[in-house]
């Protein structure tokens, strides 16, 4: 499976080469290349790629473990595109659809996934070895762990879909399970989109303060552009923070801090433009609490759209809606847990959502909201089933009398005159 091996290597090298180029451009733009060498810029780009895979870095003795999910998203996109192409290339190998349905074993997709992961992991090990040093110290086990997760949740589905095996395997699943998976994907995607919109609106409103923060550093135009790219790498983290805020528990920006719809407690903050989107310290206005209704409303709308038109009984519609909403809540909580970490020394070692509370609120909001959205369709399906059953089973009064009445003076059994 040379194709799968090559696909895994290219999926890793694509974003890596882009970050290496940005690192060299940044090295030259900061001081026109007076200090250091181009390899220093390339090393920074490699460390950024490793940080996007959960490696963490050490900066001036402080351990930073927060993952720039923007880089992770680019790596996941590269995995998906190359994985889909690998799946399309290996689709002709192994048994065909009829033989698979007859029970013949098919190891084409598992083998391709294993080789894809192996090639990607080899690139990660080489990059971590070359970029390692006493000043950065990236964690290779964390890089391999994140690579395994990305392969399992991004590359493996892409290869299965591209090869056509996913459609065959999905055909064996009950219709309610497929509907629940569609609900979970729709609810999670729209909840992430709404969270991103909330963050962007807050950031745009506070854009003047963000510009003031950047001006305090006195950067050149090129340095300001690079600094904006660094902040953009953490924009998905900020969107997940906003989603945790919408759900109610909120998040922390340092030790003994709280940002939630009910209260905002902050301390000294670093000069990071993204932090300009934080609300003011104190008790937020009353209308802010009404925004907590957005997650269940999004879940209800998404479940209704995902289940509309599916030929399911009313109980399966309700089950798919509720189950999909619960799965979406768990998925959001997992993503929120990946968005936090240590962002510096001291109190900045605690940055991110309160994962356990977010899990409880996300499961409740998404599960209840999706159930309500599905209940509308379930009610119509129940009414339609009841109407159909009443139409097919007529009442006793509607049954015609096929036996004629007996004439007077005759026996109804013999049709003969009765004797006196």
C-alpha positions as semicolon CSV with decimal commas, in nm:
position;residue;x (nm);y (nm);z (nm)
1;X;0,000;0,000;0,000
2;X;0,248;0,257;-0,121
3;X;-0,037;0,501;-0,187
4;X;-0,149;0,504;0,179
5;X;0,208;0,552;0,302
6;X;0,268;0,837;0,060
7;X;-0,065;0,993;0,153
8;X;0,019;0,996;0,524
9;X;0,358;1,155;0,460
10;X;0,214;1,423;0,232
11;X;-0,065;1,499;0,479
12;X;0,200;1,579;0,741
13;X;0,440;1,760;0,511
14;X;0,183;1,993;0,353
15;X;0,104;2,211;0,659
16;X;0,461;2,166;0,785
17;X;0,616;2,320;0,474
18;X;0,377;2,615;0,494
19;X;0,469;2,679;0,858
20;X;0,840;2,646;0,781
21;X;0,803;2,911;0,511
22;X;0,612;3,140;0,747
23;X;0,886;3,089;1,006
24;X;1,157;3,196;0,761
25;X;0,951;3,497;0,651
26;X;0,900;3,592;1,015
27;X;1,272;3,560;1,089
28;X;1,355;3,795;0,804
29;X;1,070;4,037;0,876
30;X;1,154;4,094;1,243
31;X;1,507;4,234;1,206
32;X;1,587;4,190;0,834
33;X;1,783;3,874;0,913
34;X;2,047;4,051;1,121
35;X;2,034;3,803;1,407
36;X;2,038;3,427;1,377
37;X;2,002;3,219;1,063
38;X;1,715;3,096;0,844
39;X;1,720;2,764;1,028
40;X;1,604;2,950;1,341
41;X;1,289;3,061;1,160
42;X;1,239;2,709;1,029
43;X;1,274;2,574;1,382
44;X;1,003;2,812;1,504
45;X;0,775;2,692;1,223
46;X;0,844;2,328;1,315
47;X;0,769;2,398;1,681
48;X;0,441;2,562;1,580
49;X;0,349;2,250;1,380
50;X;0,435;2,032;1,678
51;X;0,237;2,260;1,911
52;X;-0,064;2,210;1,685
53;X;-0,021;1,838;1,757
54;X;-0,026;1,888;2,133
55;X;0,350;1,883;2,195
56;X;0,366;2,191;2,415
57;X;0,676;2,411;2,430
58;X;0,895;2,567;2,694
59;X;0,940;2,943;2,665
60;X;1,184;3,113;2,907
61;X;1,143;2,827;3,152
62;X;0,761;2,836;3,146
63;X;0,575;2,536;3,011
64;X;0,298;2,620;2,760
65;X;0,060;2,333;2,686
66;X;-0,237;2,514;2,533
67;X;-0,282;2,386;2,177
68;X;-0,328;2,632;1,887
69;X;-0,635;2,461;1,744
70;X;-0,612;2,671;1,429
71;X;-0,298;2,476;1,332
72;X;-0,468;2,154;1,440
73;X;-0,763;2,235;1,214
74;X;-0,529;2,287;0,918
75;X;-0,359;1,953;0,991
76;X;-0,700;1,785;1,016
77;X;-0,808;1,939;0,683
78;X;-0,489;1,809;0,520
79;X;-0,552;1,464;0,668
80;X;-0,910;1,463;0,540
81;X;-0,820;1,565;0,184
82;X;-0,531;1,320;0,152
83;X;-0,721;1,046;0,334
84;X;-1,015;1,080;0,095
85;X;-0,780;1,053;-0,202
86;X;-0,612;0,748;-0,052
87;X;-0,952;0,587;-0,001
88;X;-1,050;0,660;-0,360
89;X;-0,723;0,508;-0,483
90;X;-0,763;0,184;-0,285
91;X;-1,135;0,147;-0,354
92;X;-1,071;-0,116;-0,623
93;X;-0,868;-0,339;-0,391
94;X;-1,018;-0,616;-0,181
95;X;-1,362;-0,772;-0,224
96;X;-1,643;-0,588;-0,398
97;X;-1,967;-0,478;-0,234
98;X;-2,149;-0,806;-0,296
99;X;-1,872;-1,015;-0,144
100;X;-1,847;-0,782;0,155
101;X;-2,220;-0,815;0,215
102;X;-2,178;-1,194;0,199
103;X;-1,942;-1,175;0,494
104;X;-1,600;-1,187;0,329
105;X;-1,335;-1,016;0,536
106;X;-1,198;-0,690;0,401
107;X;-0,873;-0,551;0,541
108;X;-0,819;-0,288;0,272
109;X;-0,931;0,011;0,479
110;X;-0,767;-0,097;0,811
111;X;-0,438;-0,162;0,632
112;X;-0,452;0,176;0,457
113;X;-0,529;0,351;0,788
114;X;-0,238;0,179;0,964
115;X;0,009;0,272;0,689
116;X;-0,127;0,627;0,675
117;X;-0,071;0,665;1,051
118;X;0,275;0,509;1,035
119;X;0,395;0,751;0,767
120;X;0,247;1,052;0,947
121;X;0,403;0,940;1,276
122;X;0,747;0,897;1,116
123;X;0,735;1,257;0,992
124;X;0,627;1,374;1,338
125;X;0,913;1,186;1,508
126;X;1,171;1,328;1,267
127;X;1,042;1,684;1,311
128;X;1,032;1,653;1,690
129;X;1,386;1,514;1,696
130;X;1,527;1,791;1,477
131;X;1,339;2,072;1,655
132;X;1,407;1,949;2,009
133;X;1,638;2,147;2,230
134;X;1,692;2,262;2,583
135;X;1,489;2,578;2,522
136;X;1,179;2,422;2,363
137;X;1,155;2,057;2,473
138;X;0,849;1,938;2,273
139;X;0,679;1,626;2,408
140;X;0,703;1,343;2,156
141;X;0,452;1,113;2,335
142;X;0,189;1,388;2,322
143;X;0,258;1,442;1,951
144;X;0,211;1,071;1,880
145;X;-0,105;1,066;2,093
146;X;-0,259;1,357;1,904
147;X;-0,152;1,200;1,573
148;X;-0,332;0,881;1,672
149;X;-0,647;1,076;1,762
150;X;-0,642;1,273;1,437
151;X;-0,593;0,954;1,240
152;X;-0,879;0,779;1,420
153;X;-1,132;1,064;1,394
154;X;-1,029;1,233;1,068
155;X;-0,812;1,017;0,842
156;X;-0,989;0,686;0,910
157;X;-1,340;0,818;0,823
158;X;-1,197;0,994;0,517
159;X;-1,035;0,674;0,389
160;X;-1,350;0,472;0,460
161;X;-1,571;0,723;0,280
162;X;-1,337;0,763;-0,015
163;X;-1,312;0,386;-0,062
164;X;-1,691;0,342;-0,052
165;X;-1,671;0,106;0,245
166;X;-1,840;0,353;0,477
167;X;-2,159;0,343;0,270
168;X;-2,157;-0,037;0,274
169;X;-2,100;-0,058;0,649
170;X;-2,359;0,209;0,723
171;X;-2,621;0,006;0,535
172;X;-2,601;-0,260;0,810
173;X;-2,684;-0,007;1,082
174;X;-3,043;0,054;1,192
175;X;-3,209;0,358;1,040
176;X;-3,250;0,518;1,383
177;X;-2,874;0,496;1,446
178;X;-2,795;0,663;1,114
179;X;-3,051;0,932;1,191
180;X;-2,902;0,987;1,537
181;X;-2,556;1,027;1,386
182;X;-2,692;1,287;1,144
183;X;-2,852;1,474;1,433
184;X;-2,529;1,467;1,636
185;X;-2,326;1,605;1,346
186;X;-2,578;1,878;1,268
187;X;-2,616;1,989;1,631
188;X;-2,240;1,995;1,696
189;X;-2,160;2,181;1,373
190;X;-2,423;2,450;1,431
191;X;-2,330;2,490;1,797
192;X;-1,967;2,547;1,698
193;X;-2,077;2,795;1,432
194;X;-2,291;2,991;1,679
195;X;-2,005;2,991;1,931
196;X;-1,769;3,129;1,666
197;X;-2,020;3,400;1,574
198;X;-2,055;3,505;1,939
199;X;-1,678;3,533;1,971
200;X;-1,641;3,728;1,646
201;X;-1,916;3,973;1,742
202;X;-1,754;4,031;2,081
203;X;-1,412;4,076;1,920
204;X;-1,539;4,319;1,657
205;X;-1,710;4,527;1,925
206;X;-1,381;4,542;2,118
207;X;-1,156;4,578;1,814
208;X;-1,036;4,921;1,925
209;X;-0,908;4,778;2,251
210;X;-0,737;4,495;2,063
211;X;-0,561;4,748;1,840
212;X;-0,449;4,941;2,149
213;X;-0,302;4,622;2,298
214;X;-0,107;4,557;1,979
215;X;0,018;4,917;1,966
216;X;0,167;4,883;2,316
217;X;0,420;4,636;2,175
218;X;0,534;4,891;1,911
219;X;0,554;4,635;1,628
220;X;0,648;4,708;1,272
221;X;0,383;4,640;1,004
222;X;0,540;4,302;0,924
223;X;0,564;4,209;1,290
224;X;0,203;4,314;1,343
225;X;0,099;4,082;1,059
226;X;0,289;3,791;1,212
227;X;0,140;3,867;1,553
228;X;-0,206;3,861;1,396
229;X;-0,134;3,516;1,251
230;X;-0,030;3,389;1,594
231;X;-0,356;3,516;1,744
232;X;-0,555;3,365;1,456
233;X;-0,408;3,024;1,542
234;X;-0,590;3,044;1,877
235;X;-0,921;3,172;1,735
236;X;-1,082;2,822;1,746
237;X;-0,986;2,802;2,114
238;X;-1,161;3,132;2,173
239;X;-1,471;3,005;1,989
240;X;-1,485;2,701;2,219
241;X;-1,443;2,933;2,518
242;X;-1,741;3,131;2,390
243;X;-1,944;2,812;2,354
244;X;-1,863;2,716;2,713
245;X;-1,977;3,064;2,815
246;X;-2,304;3,020;2,627
247;X;-2,369;2,692;2,805
248;X;-2,335;2,860;3,145
249;X;-2,022;2,731;3,324
250;X;-1,785;2,965;3,139
251;X;-1,407;2,946;3,155
252;X;-1,100;3,068;3,341
253;X;-0,826;3,302;3,219
254;X;-0,580;3,231;3,496
255;X;-0,607;3,110;3,850
256;X;-0,900;3,237;4,062
257;X;-1,077;3,388;3,760
258;X;-1,421;3,329;3,612
259;X;-1,590;3,441;3,291
260;X;-1,955;3,334;3,280
261;X;-2,297;3,489;3,204
262;X;-2,352;3,537;3,577
263;X;-2,022;3,690;3,687
264;X;-1,687;3,804;3,550
265;X;-1,380;3,796;3,776
266;X;-1,044;3,877;3,616
267;X;-0,694;3,964;3,723
268;X;-0,386;4,096;3,541
269;X;-0,387;3,969;3,182
270;X;-0,113;3,939;2,920
271;X;-0,111;4,171;2,620
272;X;-0,296;3,943;2,380
273;X;-0,545;4,105;2,137
274;X;-0,784;3,808;2,159
275;X;-0,842;3,887;2,525
276;X;-1,005;4,215;2,425
277;X;-1,320;4,011;2,354
278;X;-1,360;3,936;2,727
279;X;-1,656;4,106;2,897
280;X;-1,610;4,376;3,159
281;X;-1,544;4,277;3,518
282;X;-1,852;4,256;3,739
283;X;-2,206;4,132;3,696
284;X;-2,316;4,125;3,330
285;X;-2,649;4,285;3,230
286;X;-2,963;4,077;3,265
287;X;-3,012;4,030;2,890
288;X;-2,680;3,846;2,869
289;X;-2,828;3,551;3,056
290;X;-3,090;3,515;2,782
291;X;-2,813;3,411;2,543
292;X;-2,794;3,081;2,730
293;X;-3,111;2,983;2,544
294;X;-2,915;2,968;2,218
295;X;-2,764;2,617;2,261
296;X;-3,097;2,436;2,319
297;X;-3,262;2,639;2,041
298;X;-2,978;2,551;1,803
299;X;-3,009;2,185;1,903
300;X;-3,387;2,186;1,846
301;X;-3,355;2,351;1,505
302;X;-3,070;2,120;1,397
303;X;-3,251;1,804;1,507
304;X;-3,569;1,912;1,327
305;X;-3,378;1,979;1,005
306;X;-3,178;1,656;1,025
307;X;-3,481;1,433;1,088
308;X;-3,724;1,599;0,851
309;X;-3,814;1,370;0,563
310;X;-3,681;1,049;0,722
311;X;-3,918;0,753;0,715
312;X;-3,912;0,658;1,083
313;X;-4,177;0,579;1,340
314;X;-4,251;0,841;1,601
315;X;-4,062;0,661;1,879
316;X;-3,751;0,620;1,664
317;X;-3,763;0,986;1,569
318;X;-3,767;1,086;1,936
319;X;-3,489;0,837;2,015
320;X;-3,270;0,960;1,729
321;X;-3,321;1,323;1,832
322;X;-3,242;1,270;2,198
323;X;-2,951;1,033;2,135
324;X;-2,799;1,258;1,873
325;X;-2,828;1,561;2,100
326;X;-2,658;1,378;2,387
327;X;-2,374;1,268;2,156
328;X;-2,331;1,626;2,031
329;X;-2,308;1,752;2,390
330;X;-2,037;1,499;2,471
331;X;-1,852;1,593;2,153
332;X;-1,856;1,963;2,238
333;X;-1,730;1,891;2,591
334;X;-1,441;1,688;2,448
335;X;-1,344;1,971;2,213
336;X;-1,371;2,222;2,499
337;X;-1,136;2,009;2,710
338;X;-0,879;2,021;2,428
339;X;-0,897;2,401;2,400
340;X;-0,743;2,482;2,739
341;X;-0,408;2,436;2,906
342;X;-0,117;2,627;3,053
343;X;-0,052;2,960;2,880
344;X;0,237;3,077;3,095
345;X;0,384;3,070;3,444
346;X;0,205;3,131;3,772
347;X;-0,165;3,195;3,753
348;X;-0,168;3,157;3,373
349;X;-0,119;2,784;3,412
350;X;-0,497;2,756;3,439
351;X;-0,666;2,872;3,118
352;X;-0,970;2,709;2,962
353;X;-1,328;2,594;3,016
354;X;-1,444;2,407;3,324
355;X;-1,468;2,073;3,147
356;X;-1,685;1,876;3,388
357;X;-1,943;2,152;3,423
358;X;-1,940;2,208;3,047
359;X;-2,007;1,837;2,995
360;X;-2,313;1,842;3,221
361;X;-2,456;2,160;3,069
362;X;-2,379;2,060;2,710
363;X;-2,541;1,718;2,743
364;X;-2,847;1,872;2,907
365;X;-2,889;2,162;2,666
366;X;-2,822;1,965;2,348
367;X;-3,012;1,655;2,460
368;X;-3,325;1,840;2,573
369;X;-3,317;2,080;2,278
370;X;-3,277;1,804;2,020
371;X;-3,552;1,603;2,187
372;X;-3,789;1,901;2,164
373;X;-3,703;1,955;1,799
374;X;-3,759;1,588;1,721
375;X;-4,080;1,576;1,925
376;X;-4,255;1,801;1,674
377;X;-4,184;1,554;1,395
378;X;-4,263;1,261;1,625
379;X;-4,604;1,408;1,701
380;X;-4,689;1,442;1,332
381;X;-4,567;1,087;1,268
382;X;-4,781;0,959;1,555
383;X;-5,086;1,142;1,421
384;X;-5,026;1,005;1,072
385;X;-4,986;0,650;1,202
386;X;-5,304;0,680;1,410
387;X;-5,501;0,814;1,115
388;X;-5,376;0,535;0,891
389;X;-5,464;0,266;1,144
390;X;-5,817;0,401;1,193
391;X;-5,869;0,412;0,817
392;X;-5,764;0,049;0,764
393;X;-5,974;-0,097;1,051
394;X;-6,345;-0,003;0,993
395;X;-6,593;0,010;1,279
396;X;-6,882;-0,238;1,332
397;X;-7,139;0,009;1,206
398;X;-6,958;0,037;0,876
399;X;-6,976;-0,341;0,805
400;X;-7,269;-0,412;0,563
401;X;-7,530;-0,674;0,647
402;X;-7,472;-0,940;0,380
403;X;-7,739;-1,180;0,513
404;X;-8,096;-1,083;0,405
405;X;-8,373;-1,077;0,653
406;X;-8,592;-1,389;0,658
407;X;-8,940;-1,356;0,514
408;X;-9,232;-1,374;0,756
409;X;-9,342;-1,721;0,825
410;X;-9,020;-1,888;0,701
411;X;-8,718;-2,039;0,877
412;X;-8,409;-1,838;0,818
413;X;-8,193;-2,152;0,806
414;X;-8,404;-2,363;0,566
415;X;-8,601;-2,095;0,384
416;X;-8,902;-2,328;0,415
417;X;-9,247;-2,236;0,547
418;X;-9,299;-2,307;0,911
419;X;-9,565;-2,544;1,022
420;X;-9,824;-2,451;1,271
